[in-house]
Amino acid sequence: MRIRVPPIKTQGIKTKLVPFIRKVVDWTNEKRWVEPFMGSGVVAFNMEPQSALMCDANPHLIDFYRSIQNRSVCAKSVREFLELEGESLRKRGSDHFYEIRSRFNKNPNPFDFLFLNRSCFNGMIRFNRKGAFNVPFCRKPDRFRAAYITKIVNQIDWVADVISRCDFEFKTQDWRVTLSQSSDEDFVYLDPPYVARTTDYHGSWSTADDDDLAALVKKRIGNFALSTWLENRYRRNSYVDENFSEYPIHTQEHFYHLGATETLRNSITEALIISQPTVKQASSHLKAA
Ligand SMILES: C[S@@+](CC[C@H](N)C(=O)[O-])C[C@H]1O[C@@H](n2cnc3c(N)ncnc32)[C@H](O)[C@@H]1O
């Protein structure tokens, strides 16, 4: 099945891992899909669950997808906006990019967020401590060519279609709140920031967050899948061995193209930690055998 790409780019985007995730997770469409760290939303949008709770600490991501849901952002309005602002970018270059950036930081809105995300350096989403978007210009005044705008417009159309066919709820909130709002019947897919890559994200992420996450996820009775990294050419992630040695772990090689530095843009073995079968599931497996 063809994997589609959503309109917003984020570091750590799992586009290339969607087939792998789809193959190994124990999920059927009757279960609500819950993502405490939705990022671009690429995983859920490709899974097309009937019902989903999609959350993130970054309010701009949530506002963007809510705006698609309530149709204040649509293919037509995005095309008009990008044609207009793209033309100004062509004429005025970086001055225009930085003008939109300060406009967005004073008064955030989903159109400017999309513009910045698609014309900033390396498609990154990064905020300073005061919550201001601070990624520099990609230095391509001709960024919004007709073909590029059409590509983005098609991505909006696709996501709008998925959201309109499925029951999606988007919320800005900390992952702990999202977990507390999920039931044992839900399937939870967790893709937290990786500790060594935290500066790229809205909010911060520490080893204490990682420890909290491991403790809470391990208490969960319902099914879950947790994405993390297992190893790269320099080291192995001891977090996985220390916390999840008794859990089924699936791995896949992946190359990250988005990142602030060369060391963040390298090959990594991704791990998907899967919940243990519950007692009920385990006994039905035994009966089947
Ligand atoms: C690795 S990214 C998720 C990528 C996503 N799976 C994708 O494929 O696009 C991690 C996300 O966690 C979010 N995040 C960081 N701290 C958070 C927190 N305390 N609670 C909820 N989300 C948080 C970031 O804003 C970021 O979007």
The ligand as an SDF file (V2000), in Angstrom:
LIG
                    3D

 27 29  0  0  0  0  0  0  0  0999 V2000
    9.4400   12.0380   17.5070 C   0  0  0  0  0  0  0  0  0  0  0  0
    8.2490   13.3240   17.4290 S   0  0  0  0  0  0  0  0  0  0  0  0
    6.8360   12.4470   16.8830 C   0  0  0  0  0  0  0  0  0  0  0  0
    6.9250   12.1840   15.4160 C   0  0  0  0  0  0  0  0  0  0  0  0
    5.6940   11.5730   14.8100 C   0  0  0  0  0  0  0  0  0  0  0  0
    5.4860   10.1980   15.2250 N   0  0  0  0  0  0  0  0  0  0  0  0
    5.8100   11.6440   13.3010 C   0  0  0  0  0  0  0  0  0  0  0  0
    5.9900   10.5950   12.6600 O   0  0  0  0  0  0  0  0  0  0  0  0
    5.7300   12.7420   12.7540 O   0  0  0  0  0  0  0  0  0  0  0  0
    7.9140   13.6770   19.0970 C   0  0  0  0  0  0  0  0  0  0  0  0
    6.7870   14.6610   19.3600 C   0  0  0  0  0  0  0  0  0  0  0  0
    6.6230   14.7630   20.7790 O   0  0  0  0  0  0  0  0  0  0  0  0
    6.1720   16.0700   21.0810 C   0  0  0  0  0  0  0  0  0  0  0  0
    6.4130   16.2980   22.5170 N   0  0  0  0  0  0  0  0  0  0  0  0
    7.5380   16.7000   23.1590 C   0  0  0  0  0  0  0  0  0  0  0  0
    7.3400   16.7460   24.4910 N   0  0  0  0  0  0  0  0  0  0  0  0
    6.0610   16.3530   24.7130 C   0  0  0  0  0  0  0  0  0  0  0  0
    5.2520   16.1870   25.8860 C   0  0  0  0  0  0  0  0  0  0  0  0
    5.7420   16.4250   27.1220 N   0  0  0  0  0  0  0  0  0  0  0  0
    3.9800   15.7520   25.7380 N   0  0  0  0  0  0  0  0  0  0  0  0
    3.4540   15.5240   24.5040 C   0  0  0  0  0  0  0  0  0  0  0  0
    4.1730   15.6720   23.3510 N   0  0  0  0  0  0  0  0  0  0  0  0
    5.4560   16.0770   23.4540 C   0  0  0  0  0  0  0  0  0  0  0  0
    6.9580   16.9640   20.1390 C   0  0  0  0  0  0  0  0  0  0  0  0
    6.2890   18.2000   19.9470 O   0  0  0  0  0  0  0  0  0  0  0  0
    7.0310   16.0910   18.8730 C   0  0  0  0  0  0  0  0  0  0  0  0
    6.0050   16.4490   17.9770 O   0  0  0  0  0  0  0  0  0  0  0  0
  1  2  1  0
  2  3  1  0
  2 10  1  0
  3  4  1  0
  4  5  1  0
  5  6  1  0
  5  7  1  0
  7  8  2  0
  7  9  1  0
 10 11  1  0
 11 12  1  0
 11 26  1  0
 12 13  1  0
 13 14  1  0
 13 24  1  0
 14 15  1  0
 14 23  1  0
 15 16  2  0
 16 17  1  0
 17 18  1  0
 17 23  2  0
 18 19  1  0
 18 20  2  0
 20 21  1  0
 21 22  2  0
 22 23  1  0
 24 25  1  0
 24 26  1  0
 26 27  1  0
M  CHG  2   2   1   9  -1
M  END
$$$$
